[in-house]
Amino acid sequence: MALNRLKNIGNNIRTIRKQQHLSQIDLAVMVGIDRAYLSEIENGRTNPTINLLYAIADALELSLEQLLSENNPKT
């Protein structure tokens, strides 16, 4: 169950990032992490901290609730 949630969060991040025409490098720089780590998050392979999730949500101009949504966050 938790793995599905991580994949869902990662999919939300990837979807919105692409909608905003941002590369992984762009978003990674905006939130101060390595591009490879962002890739791990987007693929649901790692469990990001709540602070990092807030930073990603802020960078993507989403609420944390939208980022964690099990539905499409902003399509």
N, CA, C and O atoms as a Tripos MOL2 file, in Angstrom:
@<TRIPOS>MOLECULE
protein
  300   299    75     0     0
PROTEIN
NO_CHARGES

@<TRIPOS>ATOM
      1 N           0.8220   -1.2000    0.0000 N.3       1 MET1
      2 CA          0.0000    0.0000    0.0000 C.3       1 MET1
      3 C           0.8630    1.2600    0.0000 C.2       1 MET1
      4 O           0.6210    2.1730   -0.7890 O.2       1 MET1
      5 N           1.8600    1.3190    0.8700 N.am      2 ALA2
      6 CA          2.7220    2.4910    0.9330 C.3       2 ALA2
      7 C           3.4810    2.6740   -0.3760 C.2       2 ALA2
      8 O           3.7040    3.8030   -0.8150 O.2       2 ALA2
      9 N           3.8780    1.5660   -1.0000 N.am      3 LEU3
     10 CA          4.5820    1.6450   -2.2730 C.3       3 LEU3
     11 C           3.6930    2.2650   -3.3390 C.2       3 LEU3
     12 O           4.1610    3.0690   -4.1460 O.2       3 LEU3
     13 N           2.4170    1.9010   -3.3520 N.am      4 ASN4
     14 CA          1.4790    2.5010   -4.2950 C.3       4 ASN4
     15 C           1.3440    3.9960   -4.0600 C.2       4 ASN4
     16 O           1.2270    4.7690   -5.0110 O.2       4 ASN4
     17 N           1.3590    4.4000   -2.8160 N.am      5 ARG5
     18 CA          1.2670    5.8360   -2.5010 C.3       5 ARG5
     19 C           2.4990    6.5760   -3.0110 C.2       5 ARG5
     20 O           2.3850    7.6700   -3.5640 O.2       5 ARG5
     21 N           3.6700    5.9820   -2.8250 N.am      6 LEU6
     22 CA          4.8910    6.6140   -3.3140 C.3       6 LEU6
     23 C           4.8730    6.7330   -4.8370 C.2       6 LEU6
     24 O           5.3040    7.7470   -5.3850 O.2       6 LEU6
     25 N           4.3830    5.7150   -5.5120 N.am      7 LYS7
     26 CA          4.2860    5.7640   -6.9720 C.3       7 LYS7
     27 C           3.2860    6.8310   -7.4020 C.2       7 LYS7
     28 O           3.5160    7.5460   -8.3770 O.2       7 LYS7
     29 N           2.1860    6.9370   -6.6810 N.am      8 ASN8
     30 CA          1.1820    7.9500   -6.9910 C.3       8 ASN8
     31 C           1.7520    9.3600   -6.8350 C.2       8 ASN8
     32 O           1.5440   10.2150   -7.6960 O.2       8 ASN8
     33 N           2.4600    9.5980   -5.7550 N.am      9 ILE9
     34 CA          3.0760   10.9120   -5.5350 C.3       9 ILE9
     35 C           4.0740   11.2050   -6.6520 C.2       9 ILE9
     36 O           4.0980   12.3050   -7.2040 O.2       9 ILE9
     37 N           4.8910   10.2140   -6.9740 N.am     10 GLY10
     38 CA          5.8660   10.3780   -8.0520 C.3      10 GLY10
     39 C           5.2060   10.6770   -9.3830 C.2      10 GLY10
     40 O           5.6670   11.5340  -10.1360 O.2      10 GLY10
     41 N           4.1270    9.9690   -9.6690 N.am     11 ASN11
     42 CA          3.3890   10.2230  -10.9150 C.3      11 ASN11
     43 C           2.8080   11.6270  -10.9340 C.2      11 ASN11
     44 O           2.8280   12.2960  -11.9680 O.2      11 ASN11
     45 N           2.2890   12.0800   -9.7920 N.am     12 ASN12
     46 CA          1.7590   13.4440   -9.7010 C.3      12 ASN12
     47 C           2.8590   14.4650   -9.9980 C.2      12 ASN12
     48 O           2.6530   15.4120  -10.7570 O.2      12 ASN12
     49 N           4.0210   14.2600   -9.3920 N.am     13 ILE13
     50 CA          5.1370   15.1910   -9.6030 C.3      13 ILE13
     51 C           5.5290   15.2020  -11.0740 C.2      13 ILE13
     52 O           5.6770   16.2710  -11.6670 O.2      13 ILE13
     53 N           5.6950   14.0350  -11.6630 N.am     14 ARG14
     54 CA          6.1020   13.9420  -13.0630 C.3      14 ARG14
     55 C           5.0660   14.6010  -13.9880 C.2      14 ARG14
     56 O           5.4200   15.3630  -14.8880 O.2      14 ARG14
     57 N           3.7960   14.2990  -13.7550 N.am     15 THR15
     58 CA          2.7340   14.8440  -14.6020 C.3      15 THR15
     59 C           2.7300   16.3630  -14.5820 C.2      15 THR15
     60 O           2.7040   17.0010  -15.6350 O.2      15 THR15
     61 N           2.7570   16.9380  -13.4010 N.am     16 ILE16
     62 CA          2.7160   18.3970  -13.2880 C.3      16 ILE16
     63 C           4.0040   19.0180  -13.8130 C.2      16 ILE16
     64 O           3.9660   20.0500  -14.4830 O.2      16 ILE16
     65 N           5.1360   18.4020  -13.5170 N.am     17 ARG17
     66 CA          6.4230   18.9130  -14.0180 C.3      17 ARG17
     67 C           6.3870   18.9990  -15.5440 C.2      17 ARG17
     68 O           6.7990   20.0020  -16.1260 O.2      17 ARG17
     69 N           5.8950   17.9470  -16.1800 N.am     18 LYS18
     70 CA          5.8380   17.9370  -17.6450 C.3      18 LYS18
     71 C           4.8170   18.9390  -18.1710 C.2      18 LYS18
     72 O           5.0520   19.5840  -19.1930 O.2      18 LYS18
     73 N           3.6850   19.0770  -17.4830 N.am     19 GLN19
     74 CA          2.6820   20.0640  -17.8980 C.3      19 GLN19
     75 C           3.2560   21.4770  -17.8560 C.2      19 GLN19
     76 O           2.8780   22.3430  -18.6450 O.2      19 GLN19
     77 N           4.1700   21.6890  -16.9230 N.am     20 GLN20
     78 CA          4.7870   23.0090  -16.7770 C.3      20 GLN20
     79 C           6.0580   23.1450  -17.6230 C.2      20 GLN20
     80 O           6.7740   24.1410  -17.5210 O.2      20 GLN20
     81 N           6.3280   22.1460  -18.4500 N.am     21 HIS21
     82 CA          7.4830   22.1480  -19.3530 C.3      21 HIS21
     83 C           8.8060   22.3130  -18.6030 C.2      21 HIS21
     84 O           9.7110   23.0160  -19.0500 O.2      21 HIS21
     85 N           8.8890   21.6480  -17.4560 N.am     22 LEU22
     86 CA         10.1170   21.6490  -16.6730 C.3      22 LEU22
     87 C          10.8300   20.3150  -16.8590 C.2      22 LEU22
     88 O          10.1920   19.2630  -16.8810 O.2      22 LEU22
     89 N          12.1350   20.3600  -16.9910 N.am     23 SER23
     90 CA         12.9140   19.1250  -17.0160 C.3      23 SER23
     91 C          13.1530   18.6740  -15.5800 C.2      23 SER23
     92 O          12.9240   19.4280  -14.6340 O.2      23 SER23
     93 N          13.6100   17.4540  -15.4330 N.am     24 GLN24
     94 CA         13.9620   16.9880  -14.0810 C.3      24 GLN24
     95 C          15.0620   17.8680  -13.5000 C.2      24 GLN24
     96 O          15.0470   18.1740  -12.3080 O.2      24 GLN24
     97 N          16.0010   18.2690  -14.3200 N.am     25 ILE25
     98 CA         17.0860   19.1300  -13.8370 C.3      25 ILE25
     99 C          16.5240   20.4600  -13.3510 C.2      25 ILE25
    100 O          16.9220   20.9570  -12.2970 O.2      25 ILE25
    101 N          15.5930   21.0410  -14.1200 N.am     26 ASP26
    102 CA         14.9860   22.3180  -13.7100 C.3      26 ASP26
    103 C          14.3630   22.2080  -12.3190 C.2      26 ASP26
    104 O          14.6400   23.0210  -11.4380 O.2      26 ASP26
    105 N          13.5240   21.2000  -12.1350 N.am     27 LEU27
    106 CA         12.8300   21.0460  -10.8550 C.3      27 LEU27
    107 C          13.8160   20.7130   -9.7380 C.2      27 LEU27
    108 O          13.7050   21.2340   -8.6280 O.2      27 LEU27
    109 N          14.7630   19.8580  -10.0300 N.am     28 ALA28
    110 CA         15.7560   19.4830   -9.0170 C.3      28 ALA28
    111 C          16.5210   20.7110   -8.5230 C.2      28 ALA28
    112 O          16.7390   20.8690   -7.3220 O.2      28 ALA28
    113 N          16.9190   21.5680   -9.4380 N.am     29 VAL29
    114 CA         17.6290   22.7930   -9.0550 C.3      29 VAL29
    115 C          16.7260   23.6890   -8.2220 C.2      29 VAL29
    116 O          17.1690   24.2820   -7.2380 O.2      29 VAL29
    117 N          15.4720   23.7860   -8.6100 N.am     30 MET30
    118 CA         14.5250   24.6400   -7.8830 C.3      30 MET30
    119 C          14.3620   24.2090   -6.4280 C.2      30 MET30
    120 O          14.1690   25.0490   -5.5480 O.2      30 MET30
    121 N          14.4370   22.8980   -6.1710 N.am     31 VAL31
    122 CA         14.2210   22.4130   -4.7990 C.3      31 VAL31
    123 C          15.5220   22.0050   -4.0990 C.2      31 VAL31
    124 O          15.4990   21.5950   -2.9390 O.2      31 VAL31
    125 N          16.6490   22.1160   -4.7990 N.am     32 GLY32
    126 CA         17.9450   21.8790   -4.1680 C.3      32 GLY32
    127 C          18.3120   20.4110   -3.9720 C.2      32 GLY32
    128 O          18.9480   20.0440   -2.9840 O.2      32 GLY32
    129 N          17.9000   19.5760   -4.9300 N.am     33 ILE33
    130 CA         18.2750   18.1610   -4.8610 C.3      33 ILE33
    131 C          18.9190   17.7460   -6.1720 C.2      33 ILE33
    132 O          18.8770   18.4820   -7.1580 O.2      33 ILE33
    133 N          19.5070   16.5790   -6.1750 N.am     34 ASP34
    134 CA         20.1240   16.0180   -7.3710 C.3      34 ASP34
    135 C          19.0490   15.4960   -8.3200 C.2      34 ASP34
    136 O          18.0150   15.0010   -7.8710 O.2      34 ASP34
    137 N          19.2810   15.6020   -9.6160 N.am     35 ARG35
    138 CA         18.3240   15.1150  -10.6000 C.3      35 ARG35
    139 C          18.0530   13.6290  -10.4350 C.2      35 ARG35
    140 O          16.9150   13.1890  -10.5970 O.2      35 ARG35
    141 N          19.0710   12.8540  -10.1180 N.am     36 ALA36
    142 CA         18.8910   11.4100   -9.9360 C.3      36 ALA36
    143 C          17.9680   11.1170   -8.7520 C.2      36 ALA36
    144 O          17.1830   10.1690   -8.7960 O.2      36 ALA36
    145 N          18.0590   11.9160   -7.7100 N.am     37 TYR37
    146 CA         17.1750   11.7300   -6.5530 C.3      37 TYR37
    147 C          15.7320   12.0580   -6.9390 C.2      37 TYR37
    148 O          14.8070   11.3640   -6.5170 O.2      37 TYR37
    149 N          15.5340   13.1110   -7.7370 N.am     38 LEU38
    150 CA         14.1920   13.4360   -8.2120 C.3      38 LEU38
    151 C          13.6400   12.2870   -9.0490 C.2      38 LEU38
    152 O          12.4590   11.9560   -8.9420 O.2      38 LEU38
    153 N          14.4660   11.6860   -9.8660 N.am     39 SER39
    154 CA         14.0410   10.5380  -10.6610 C.3      39 SER39
    155 C          13.5780    9.3920   -9.7660 C.2      39 SER39
    156 O          12.5690    8.7450  -10.0480 O.2      39 SER39
    157 N          14.3090    9.1470   -8.7010 N.am     40 GLU40
    158 CA         13.9220    8.1010   -7.7440 C.3      40 GLU40
    159 C          12.5620    8.4050   -7.1140 C.2      40 GLU40
    160 O          11.7460    7.5040   -6.9200 O.2      40 GLU40
    161 N          12.3270    9.6660   -6.8000 N.am     41 ILE41
    162 CA         11.0400   10.0770   -6.2270 C.3      41 ILE41
    163 C           9.9310    9.8740   -7.2510 C.2      41 ILE41
    164 O           8.8880    9.3010   -6.9390 O.2      41 ILE41
    165 N          10.1590   10.3460   -8.4740 N.am     42 GLU42
    166 CA          9.1370   10.2260   -9.5160 C.3      42 GLU42
    167 C           8.8020    8.7720   -9.8410 C.2      42 GLU42
    168 O           7.6830    8.4660  -10.2520 O.2      42 GLU42
    169 N           9.7550    7.8960   -9.6580 N.am     43 ASN43
    170 CA          9.5230    6.4730   -9.9360 C.3      43 ASN43
    171 C           9.0470    5.6950   -8.7100 C.2      43 ASN43
    172 O           8.8940    4.4750   -8.7710 O.2      43 ASN43
    173 N           8.8140    6.3920   -7.5990 N.am     44 GLY44
    174 CA          8.2880    5.7550   -6.3960 C.3      44 GLY44
    175 C           9.2720    4.8380   -5.7050 C.2      44 GLY44
    176 O           8.8690    3.9150   -4.9960 O.2      44 GLY44
    177 N          10.5560    5.0770   -5.9020 N.am     45 ARG45
    178 CA         11.5930    4.2110   -5.3300 C.3      45 ARG45
    179 C          12.1760    4.7270   -4.0200 C.2      45 ARG45
    180 O          12.9610    4.0380   -3.3690 O.2      45 ARG45
    181 N          11.7910    5.9380   -3.6390 N.am     46 THR46
    182 CA         12.3140    6.4960   -2.3990 C.3      46 THR46
    183 C          11.2100    7.2690   -1.6950 C.2      46 THR46
    184 O          10.2440    7.7090   -2.3190 O.2      46 THR46
    185 N          11.3660    7.4240   -0.4090 N.am     47 ASN47
    186 CA         10.3660    8.0790    0.4190 C.3      47 ASN47
    187 C          10.8800    9.4720    0.8040 C.2      47 ASN47
    188 O          11.6710    9.5960    1.7390 O.2      47 ASN47
    189 N          10.4390   10.5230    0.0950 N.am     48 PRO48
    190 CA         10.9400   11.8690    0.3870 C.3      48 PRO48
    191 C          10.4250   12.3860    1.7280 C.2      48 PRO48
    192 O           9.3730   11.9690    2.2130 O.2      48 PRO48
    193 N          11.1830   13.2900    2.3040 N.am     49 THR49
    194 CA         10.7680   13.9030    3.5640 C.3      49 THR49
    195 C           9.5990   14.8460    3.3180 C.2      49 THR49
    196 O           9.3600   15.2760    2.1900 O.2      49 THR49
    197 N           8.8890   15.1540    4.3680 N.am     50 ILE50
    198 CA          7.7680   16.0860    4.2650 C.3      50 ILE50
    199 C           8.2580   17.4700    3.8360 C.2      50 ILE50
    200 O           7.5790   18.1630    3.0790 O.2      50 ILE50
    201 N           9.4290   17.8700    4.3160 N.am     51 ASN51
    202 CA          9.9840   19.1700    3.9120 C.3      51 ASN51
    203 C          10.2630   19.2080    2.4140 C.2      51 ASN51
    204 O          10.0230   20.2210    1.7580 O.2      51 ASN51
    205 N          10.7690   18.1090    1.8790 N.am     52 LEU52
    206 CA         11.0370   18.0510    0.4490 C.3      52 LEU52
    207 C           9.7320   18.0570   -0.3470 C.2      52 LEU52
    208 O           9.6470   18.6970   -1.3950 O.2      52 LEU52
    209 N           8.7310   17.3590    0.1390 N.am     53 LEU53
    210 CA          7.4350   17.3780   -0.5390 C.3      53 LEU53
    211 C           6.8480   18.7880   -0.5700 C.2      53 LEU53
    212 O           6.2760   19.2010   -1.5780 O.2      53 LEU53
    213 N           6.9890   19.5260    0.5320 N.am     54 TYR54
    214 CA          6.5330   20.9230    0.5500 C.3      54 TYR54
    215 C           7.3170   21.7550   -0.4630 C.2      54 TYR54
    216 O           6.7340   22.5810   -1.1670 O.2      54 TYR54
    217 N           8.6270   21.5460   -0.5440 N.am     55 ALA55
    218 CA          9.4570   22.3000   -1.4860 C.3      55 ALA55
    219 C           9.0480   22.0060   -2.9310 C.2      55 ALA55
    220 O           8.9740   22.9160   -3.7580 O.2      55 ALA55
    221 N           8.7840   20.7390   -3.2280 N.am     56 ILE56
    222 CA          8.3560   20.3610   -4.5750 C.3      56 ILE56
    223 C           6.9900   20.9650   -4.8760 C.2      56 ILE56
    224 O           6.7740   21.5150   -5.9560 O.2      56 ILE56
    225 N           6.0790   20.8660   -3.9340 N.am     57 ALA57
    226 CA          4.7500   21.4510   -4.1260 C.3      57 ALA57
    227 C           4.8550   22.9570   -4.3720 C.2      57 ALA57
    228 O           4.1970   23.4840   -5.2690 O.2      57 ALA57
    229 N           5.6660   23.6410   -3.5940 N.am     58 ASP58
    230 CA          5.8470   25.0780   -3.7790 C.3      58 ASP58
    231 C           6.4280   25.3850   -5.1600 C.2      58 ASP58
    232 O           5.9660   26.2970   -5.8450 O.2      58 ASP58
    233 N           7.4320   24.6270   -5.5610 N.am     59 ALA59
    234 CA          8.0760   24.8540   -6.8570 C.3      59 ALA59
    235 C           7.0900   24.6340   -8.0060 C.2      59 ALA59
    236 O           7.1520   25.3240   -9.0230 O.2      59 ALA59
    237 N           6.1900   23.6770   -7.8410 N.am     60 LEU60
    238 CA          5.2060   23.3710   -8.8770 C.3      60 LEU60
    239 C           3.9150   24.1830   -8.7180 C.2      60 LEU60
    240 O           2.9640   24.0150   -9.4810 O.2      60 LEU60
    241 N           3.9020   25.0620   -7.7170 N.am     61 GLU61
    242 CA          2.7480   25.9140   -7.4210 C.3      61 GLU61
    243 C           1.4990   25.0780   -7.1430 C.2      61 GLU61
    244 O           0.4170   25.3460   -7.6650 O.2      61 GLU61
    245 N           1.6830   24.0670   -6.3100 N.am     62 LEU62
    246 CA          0.6020   23.1880   -5.8640 C.3      62 LEU62
    247 C           0.4890   23.2690   -4.3580 C.2      62 LEU62
    248 O           1.4270   23.6800   -3.6740 O.2      62 LEU62
    249 N          -0.6530   22.8800   -3.8510 N.am     63 SER63
    250 CA         -0.7480   22.6660   -2.4110 C.3      63 SER63
    251 C          -0.2030   21.2660   -2.1430 C.2      63 SER63
    252 O          -0.1350   20.4360   -3.0490 O.2      63 SER63
    253 N           0.1740   21.0150   -0.9230 N.am     64 LEU64
    254 CA          0.6330   19.6760   -0.5670 C.3      64 LEU64
    255 C          -0.4970   18.6710   -0.7860 C.2      64 LEU64
    256 O          -0.2580   17.5330   -1.1910 O.2      64 LEU64
    257 N          -1.7160   19.0990   -0.5160 N.am     65 GLU65
    258 CA         -2.8740   18.2310   -0.7280 C.3      65 GLU65
    259 C          -2.9890   17.8070   -2.1950 C.2      65 GLU65
    260 O          -3.2760   16.6450   -2.4850 O.2      65 GLU65
    261 N          -2.7650   18.7380   -3.1090 N.am     66 GLN66
    262 CA         -2.8170   18.3960   -4.5300 C.3      66 GLN66
    263 C          -1.7090   17.4320   -4.9060 C.2      66 GLN66
    264 O          -1.9210   16.4970   -5.6770 O.2      66 GLN66
    265 N          -0.5310   17.6640   -4.3600 N.am     67 LEU67
    266 CA          0.6040   16.7940   -4.6580 C.3      67 LEU67
    267 C           0.3580   15.3660   -4.1800 C.2      67 LEU67
    268 O           0.7640   14.4080   -4.8380 O.2      67 LEU67
    269 N          -0.2990   15.2280   -3.0450 N.am     68 LEU68
    270 CA         -0.5440   13.9030   -2.4580 C.3      68 LEU68
    271 C          -1.8320   13.2700   -2.9530 C.2      68 LEU68
    272 O          -2.1310   12.1270   -2.6080 O.2      68 LEU68
    273 N          -2.5920   13.9910   -3.7530 N.am     69 SER69
    274 CA         -3.8900   13.5180   -4.2200 C.3      69 SER69
    275 C          -3.7890   12.1780   -4.9440 C.2      69 SER69
    276 O          -2.8230   11.9090   -5.6580 O.2      69 SER69
    277 N          -4.7990   11.3550   -4.7430 N.am     70 GLU70
    278 CA         -4.8510   10.0880   -5.4650 C.3      70 GLU70
    279 C          -5.5450   10.2560   -6.7970 C.2      70 GLU70
    280 O          -5.6260    9.3090   -7.5790 O.2      70 GLU70
    281 N          -6.0420   11.4390   -7.0640 N.am     71 ASN71
    282 CA         -6.6100   11.7960   -8.3650 C.3      71 ASN71
    283 C          -5.6130   12.7120   -9.0550 C.2      71 ASN71
    284 O          -4.6390   13.1430   -8.4370 O.2      71 ASN71
    285 N          -5.8410   13.0130  -10.3110 N.am     72 ASN72
    286 CA         -4.9420   13.9360  -10.9890 C.3      72 ASN72
    287 C          -4.9540   15.2630  -10.2500 C.2      72 ASN72
    288 O          -6.0190   15.8410  -10.0360 O.2      72 ASN72
    289 N          -3.7550   15.7650   -9.8450 N.am     73 PRO73
    290 CA         -3.7000   16.9520   -9.0000 C.3      73 PRO73
    291 C          -4.0910   18.2490   -9.6920 C.2      73 PRO73
    292 O          -4.6730   19.1270   -9.0550 O.2      73 PRO73
    293 N          -3.7880   18.3930  -10.9760 N.am     74 LYS74
    294 CA         -4.0090   19.6900  -11.6190 C.3      74 LYS74
    295 C          -3.9060   19.4940  -13.1260 C.2      74 LYS74
    296 O          -2.9200   19.8910  -13.7470 O.2      74 LYS74
    297 N          -4.9170   18.8870  -13.7010 N.am     75 THR75
    298 CA         -4.8470   18.6360  -15.1520 C.3      75 THR75
    299 C          -5.8680   19.4430  -15.8960 C.2      75 THR75
    300 O          -5.9500   19.3560  -17.1210 O.2      75 THR75
@<TRIPOS>BOND
     1     1     2 1
     2     2     3 1
     3     3     4 2
     4     3     5 am
     5     5     6 1
     6     6     7 1
     7     7     8 2
     8     7     9 am
     9     9    10 1
    10    10    11 1
    11    11    12 2
    12    11    13 am
    13    13    14 1
    14    14    15 1
    15    15    16 2
    16    15    17 am
    17    17    18 1
    18    18    19 1
    19    19    20 2
    20    19    21 am
    21    21    22 1
    22    22    23 1
    23    23    24 2
    24    23    25 am
    25    25    26 1
    26    26    27 1
    27    27    28 2
    28    27    29 am
    29    29    30 1
    30    30    31 1
    31    31    32 2
    32    31    33 am
    33    33    34 1
    34    34    35 1
    35    35    36 2
    36    35    37 am
    37    37    38 1
    38    38    39 1
    39    39    40 2
    40    39    41 am
    41    41    42 1
    42    42    43 1
    43    43    44 2
    44    43    45 am
    45    45    46 1
    46    46    47 1
    47    47    48 2
    48    47    49 am
    49    49    50 1
    50    50    51 1
    51    51    52 2
    52    51    53 am
    53    53    54 1
    54    54    55 1
    55    55    56 2
    56    55    57 am
    57    57    58 1
    58    58    59 1
    59    59    60 2
    60    59    61 am
    61    61    62 1
    62    62    63 1
    63    63    64 2
    64    63    65 am
    65    65    66 1
    66    66    67 1
    67    67    68 2
    68    67    69 am
    69    69    70 1
    70    70    71 1
    71    71    72 2
    72    71    73 am
    73    73    74 1
    74    74    75 1
    75    75    76 2
    76    75    77 am
    77    77    78 1
    78    78    79 1
    79    79    80 2
    80    79    81 am
    81    81    82 1
    82    82    83 1
    83    83    84 2
    84    83    85 am
    85    85    86 1
    86    86    87 1
    87    87    88 2
    88    87    89 am
    89    89    90 1
    90    90    91 1
    91    91    92 2
    92    91    93 am
    93    93    94 1
    94    94    95 1
    95    95    96 2
    96    95    97 am
    97    97    98 1
    98    98    99 1
    99    99   100 2
   100    99   101 am
   101   101   102 1
   102   102   103 1
   103   103   104 2
   104   103   105 am
   105   105   106 1
   106   106   107 1
   107   107   108 2
   108   107   109 am
   109   109   110 1
   110   110   111 1
   111   111   112 2
   112   111   113 am
   113   113   114 1
   114   114   115 1
   115   115   116 2
   116   115   117 am
   117   117   118 1
   118   118   119 1
   119   119   120 2
   120   119   121 am
   121   121   122 1
   122   122   123 1
   123   123   124 2
   124   123   125 am
   125   125   126 1
   126   126   127 1
   127   127   128 2
   128   127   129 am
   129   129   130 1
   130   130   131 1
   131   131   132 2
   132   131   133 am
   133   133   134 1
   134   134   135 1
   135   135   136 2
   136   135   137 am
   137   137   138 1
   138   138   139 1
   139   139   140 2
   140   139   141 am
   141   141   142 1
   142   142   143 1
   143   143   144 2
   144   143   145 am
   145   145   146 1
   146   146   147 1
   147   147   148 2
   148   147   149 am
   149   149   150 1
   150   150   151 1
   151   151   152 2
   152   151   153 am
   153   153   154 1
   154   154   155 1
   155   155   156 2
   156   155   157 am
   157   157   158 1
   158   158   159 1
   159   159   160 2
   160   159   161 am
   161   161   162 1
   162   162   163 1
   163   163   164 2
   164   163   165 am
   165   165   166 1
   166   166   167 1
   167   167   168 2
   168   167   169 am
   169   169   170 1
   170   170   171 1
   171   171   172 2
   172   171   173 am
   173   173   174 1
   174   174   175 1
   175   175   176 2
   176   175   177 am
   177   177   178 1
   178   178   179 1
   179   179   180 2
   180   179   181 am
   181   181   182 1
   182   182   183 1
   183   183   184 2
   184   183   185 am
   185   185   186 1
   186   186   187 1
   187   187   188 2
   188   187   189 am
   189   189   190 1
   190   190   191 1
   191   191   192 2
   192   191   193 am
   193   193   194 1
   194   194   195 1
   195   195   196 2
   196   195   197 am
   197   197   198 1
   198   198   199 1
   199   199   200 2
   200   199   201 am
   201   201   202 1
   202   202   203 1
   203   203   204 2
   204   203   205 am
   205   205   206 1
   206   206   207 1
   207   207   208 2
   208   207   209 am
   209   209   210 1
   210   210   211 1
   211   211   212 2
   212   211   213 am
   213   213   214 1
   214   214   215 1
   215   215   216 2
   216   215   217 am
   217   217   218 1
   218   218   219 1
   219   219   220 2
   220   219   221 am
   221   221   222 1
   222   222   223 1
   223   223   224 2
   224   223   225 am
   225   225   226 1
   226   226   227 1
   227   227   228 2
   228   227   229 am
   229   229   230 1
   230   230   231 1
   231   231   232 2
   232   231   233 am
   233   233   234 1
   234   234   235 1
   235   235   236 2
   236   235   237 am
   237   237   238 1
   238   238   239 1
   239   239   240 2
   240   239   241 am
   241   241   242 1
   242   242   243 1
   243   243   244 2
   244   243   245 am
   245   245   246 1
   246   246   247 1
   247   247   248 2
   248   247   249 am
   249   249   250 1
   250   250   251 1
   251   251   252 2
   252   251   253 am
   253   253   254 1
   254   254   255 1
   255   255   256 2
   256   255   257 am
   257   257   258 1
   258   258   259 1
   259   259   260 2
   260   259   261 am
   261   261   262 1
   262   262   263 1
   263   263   264 2
   264   263   265 am
   265   265   266 1
   266   266   267 1
   267   267   268 2
   268   267   269 am
   269   269   270 1
   270   270   271 1
   271   271   272 2
   272   271   273 am
   273   273   274 1
   274   274   275 1
   275   275   276 2
   276   275   277 am
   277   277   278 1
   278   278   279 1
   279   279   280 2
   280   279   281 am
   281   281   282 1
   282   282   283 1
   283   283   284 2
   284   283   285 am
   285   285   286 1
   286   286   287 1
   287   287   288 2
   288   287   289 am
   289   289   290 1
   290   290   291 1
   291   291   292 2
   292   291   293 am
   293   293   294 1
   294   294   295 1
   295   295   296 2
   296   295   297 am
   297   297   298 1
   298   298   299 1
   299   299   300 2
@<TRIPOS>SUBSTRUCTURE
     1 MET1         2 RESIDUE 1 A MET
     2 ALA2         6 RESIDUE 1 A ALA
     3 LEU3        10 RESIDUE 1 A LEU
     4 ASN4        14 RESIDUE 1 A ASN
     5 ARG5        18 RESIDUE 1 A ARG
     6 LEU6        22 RESIDUE 1 A LEU
     7 LYS7        26 RESIDUE 1 A LYS
     8 ASN8        30 RESIDUE 1 A ASN
     9 ILE9        34 RESIDUE 1 A ILE
    10 GLY10       38 RESIDUE 1 A GLY
    11 ASN11       42 RESIDUE 1 A ASN
    12 ASN12       46 RESIDUE 1 A ASN
    13 ILE13       50 RESIDUE 1 A ILE
    14 ARG14       54 RESIDUE 1 A ARG
    15 THR15       58 RESIDUE 1 A THR
    16 ILE16       62 RESIDUE 1 A ILE
    17 ARG17       66 RESIDUE 1 A ARG
    18 LYS18       70 RESIDUE 1 A LYS
    19 GLN19       74 RESIDUE 1 A GLN
    20 GLN20       78 RESIDUE 1 A GLN
    21 HIS21       82 RESIDUE 1 A HIS
    22 LEU22       86 RESIDUE 1 A LEU
    23 SER23       90 RESIDUE 1 A SER
    24 GLN24       94 RESIDUE 1 A GLN
    25 ILE25       98 RESIDUE 1 A ILE
    26 ASP26      102 RESIDUE 1 A ASP
    27 LEU27      106 RESIDUE 1 A LEU
    28 ALA28      110 RESIDUE 1 A ALA
    29 VAL29      114 RESIDUE 1 A VAL
    30 MET30      118 RESIDUE 1 A MET
    31 VAL31      122 RESIDUE 1 A VAL
    32 GLY32      126 RESIDUE 1 A GLY
    33 ILE33      130 RESIDUE 1 A ILE
    34 ASP34      134 RESIDUE 1 A ASP
    35 ARG35      138 RESIDUE 1 A ARG
    36 ALA36      142 RESIDUE 1 A ALA
    37 TYR37      146 RESIDUE 1 A TYR
    38 LEU38      150 RESIDUE 1 A LEU
    39 SER39      154 RESIDUE 1 A SER
    40 GLU40      158 RESIDUE 1 A GLU
    41 ILE41      162 RESIDUE 1 A ILE
    42 GLU42      166 RESIDUE 1 A GLU
    43 ASN43      170 RESIDUE 1 A ASN
    44 GLY44      174 RESIDUE 1 A GLY
    45 ARG45      178 RESIDUE 1 A ARG
    46 THR46      182 RESIDUE 1 A THR
    47 ASN47      186 RESIDUE 1 A ASN
    48 PRO48      190 RESIDUE 1 A PRO
    49 THR49      194 RESIDUE 1 A THR
    50 ILE50      198 RESIDUE 1 A ILE
    51 ASN51      202 RESIDUE 1 A ASN
    52 LEU52      206 RESIDUE 1 A LEU
    53 LEU53      210 RESIDUE 1 A LEU
    54 TYR54      214 RESIDUE 1 A TYR
    55 ALA55      218 RESIDUE 1 A ALA
    56 ILE56      222 RESIDUE 1 A ILE
    57 ALA57      226 RESIDUE 1 A ALA
    58 ASP58      230 RESIDUE 1 A ASP
    59 ALA59      234 RESIDUE 1 A ALA
    60 LEU60      238 RESIDUE 1 A LEU
    61 GLU61      242 RESIDUE 1 A GLU
    62 LEU62      246 RESIDUE 1 A LEU
    63 SER63      250 RESIDUE 1 A SER
    64 LEU64      254 RESIDUE 1 A LEU
    65 GLU65      258 RESIDUE 1 A GLU
    66 GLN66      262 RESIDUE 1 A GLN
    67 LEU67      266 RESIDUE 1 A LEU
    68 LEU68      270 RESIDUE 1 A LEU
    69 SER69      274 RESIDUE 1 A SER
    70 GLU70      278 RESIDUE 1 A GLU
    71 ASN71      282 RESIDUE 1 A ASN
    72 ASN72      286 RESIDUE 1 A ASN
    73 PRO73      290 RESIDUE 1 A PRO
    74 LYS74      294 RESIDUE 1 A LYS
    75 THR75      298 RESIDUE 1 A THR
